[in-house]
């Protein structure tokens, strides 16, 4: 499984916000925003800050994408 933050970027567009606005609103570091941009793992505390700042649910900002290879073929 991989994590996708595409929903977060769409939500920012819908709210007419930029990454720098998210950084300020959720009190995030530049490195955390960079991790999100690269689709890397971040802590649940970071995800909670984002959801609080944007007044949304975690499912509104991220999703789990299943791998294409079934587990029994790995």
N, C-alpha and C positions, 0 to 999 in steps of 0.2 A: 504494500500500500504506500502511496505517496500522498503528500499533503498539497492541496492547491488553495492559494489565496486569491484566485481570480474573482471570487465573489466580493472580497474586500475592495479590490480595485474598481469593480463595477459600482459598488455602493458609494465609493468616494466620488466617482463621476456623477452618479445620480444626485448626490448631495452638493455637487459643484465644489468639491474640496480637492486639494492636492496632498501629496505625501507629506509635505512640510506642515500643512495644517493638521494632519493626523498626528504627526510627531509632537506638535505643540499641544494639541487637545488632550492626547493620551499620555503626555509626558514621557515619550519614548526617546531612546538614544538613536543616533544616526546608524549605529551598527545594528540595532534591532530592526530598523526600517529596511536596512540593506538585506538582512536575513529574510525578512518577509518578501522582499522583491525577488530574491533568489529562490524562494519556495523552501527555505530551510526551516528546521524546527525552532520554535520559540516556546518559552514557558507558558503555562496556563495563566500565570499572573499577568503576562503581557497581553494575552488574548482577552482576559477579563478587563484590563485597562481600556483596550480598544472597544470592546462591547459597551462599556460604561460611557465612554466618550461619545460613541456614535448612537447610543441608546438602541442597541440591537442585540440579537441572540448570536451565539457562537456559530450556529448554522448559517447565519447571514453573511459571515466573513470567511469561512473556510469549508472545505469538504475533503473527504478521503477518496482518493481515486484508486480503485483496485488495479493491481498489476495484471498484465495480459496473460501471464503464464500461470496456469493452475498450480497449486501447491504440490500436487503429486508429480509434476513434471520437473520440479526444481532439483 
